[in-house]
């Protein structure tokens, strides 16, 4: 029997936390200085959170809240 000792990935955000395009400080933590969205393997977000993050960042860019 093989036991996997690697630690499980834990999401940095609470699972019930809402990701909004208005929360610029939160969005900036997941964007590089060049404006690119960080991938999931770096952010450790769940798939659902990463999709919500992507949508929020793109909305913030449209409203010129995020460059």
Beta strands, then each sheet from edge to edge (+ up, - down):
end
